[in-house]
Amino acid sequence: MSALGDAEFLRLLKEDIDYFTSAVERFEDLIPRVCSSVQDQWRLQAQTRRNFAVELEILLDKAEHCVGASVNTGKNKNNNNNDRSDSASY
């Protein structure tokens, strides 16, 4: 994946996390307003959505780590190539 693609993926993932987090908060705010027979189901739905948001955050952490590692690997390759070209010019 290109650096531009990585950045776009991370940006979209962050937006998704923000969306699901705020959706859960709105959903939980509505629970007391529905009839008691539905509240348990709504609580389960809120928990499921909260779990999904946590899974997205884990995915984001892993993706950022992966992107960071690939950037560092690319820098090391460039530095090694620069070192070779410097030594070859002597």
C-alpha positions as CSV (number, residue, x, y, z in Angstrom):
1,M,0.0,0.0,0.0
2,S,1.3,3.4,-0.8
3,A,1.9,6.1,1.8
4,L,-1.1,8.0,0.5
5,G,-3.3,4.9,0.7
6,D,-2.0,4.3,4.2
7,A,-2.9,7.8,5.3
8,E,-6.3,7.6,3.7
9,F,-7.0,4.3,5.4
10,L,-6.0,5.6,8.8
11,R,-8.0,8.8,8.3
12,L,-11.2,6.8,7.4
13,L,-10.6,4.4,10.3
14,K,-10.4,7.3,12.8
15,E,-13.6,8.8,11.4
16,D,-15.3,5.4,11.8
17,I,-14.2,5.1,15.4
18,D,-15.4,8.7,16.2
19,Y,-18.8,7.9,14.5
20,F,-19.3,4.6,16.3
21,T,-18.3,6.1,19.7
22,S,-20.7,9.0,19.3
23,A,-23.4,6.7,18.0
24,V,-23.1,4.5,21.1
25,E,-23.3,7.6,23.3
26,R,-26.5,8.7,21.6
27,F,-27.9,5.2,21.7
28,E,-27.3,5.0,25.4
29,D,-28.9,8.4,26.0
30,L,-32.1,7.0,24.4
31,I,-32.3,3.8,26.5
32,P,-34.2,5.4,29.4
33,R,-36.7,6.9,27.0
34,V,-37.9,3.6,25.6
35,C,-40.3,1.2,27.3
36,S,-38.8,-1.1,29.8
37,S,-39.5,-4.2,27.7
38,V,-37.1,-2.9,25.0
39,Q,-34.4,-1.5,27.2
40,D,-32.6,-4.8,27.7
41,Q,-32.4,-5.3,23.9
42,W,-31.1,-1.7,23.5
43,R,-28.5,-2.2,26.2
44,L,-27.3,-5.3,24.3
45,Q,-27.1,-3.3,21.1
46,A,-25.2,-0.5,22.8
47,Q,-22.7,-3.1,24.2
48,T,-22.3,-4.7,20.7
49,R,-21.6,-1.3,19.1
50,R,-19.2,-0.3,21.9
51,N,-17.3,-3.6,21.4
52,F,-17.1,-2.8,17.6
53,A,-15.7,0.6,18.3
54,V,-13.1,-1.0,20.6
55,E,-12.2,-3.5,17.8
56,L,-11.8,-0.6,15.4
57,E,-9.5,1.2,17.9
58,I,-7.4,-2.0,18.1
59,L,-7.3,-2.2,14.3
60,L,-6.2,1.5,14.2
61,D,-3.4,0.8,16.7
62,K,-2.1,-2.1,14.7
63,A,-2.4,-0.2,11.4
64,E,-0.5,2.8,12.8
65,H,2.2,0.4,14.1
66,C,2.4,-1.3,10.7
67,V,2.6,2.0,8.8
68,G,5.2,3.3,11.2
69,A,7.3,0.1,10.8
70,S,7.1,0.3,7.0
71,V,8.1,3.9,7.1
72,N,11.1,3.1,9.3
73,T,12.0,0.2,7.1
74,G,11.9,2.4,4.0
75,K,14.1,5.0,5.8
76,N,16.6,2.3,6.7
77,K,16.7,1.1,3.1
78,N,17.3,4.6,1.9
79,N,20.0,5.2,4.5
80,N,21.7,1.9,3.5
81,N,21.6,2.9,-0.2
82,N,23.0,6.3,0.6
83,D,25.8,4.7,2.6
84,R,26.7,2.4,-0.3
85,S,26.7,5.3,-2.8
86,D,28.8,7.4,-0.4
87,S,31.4,4.6,0.0
88,A,31.4,3.9,-3.7
89,S,32.3,7.5,-4.5
90,Y,35.5,7.4,-2.4
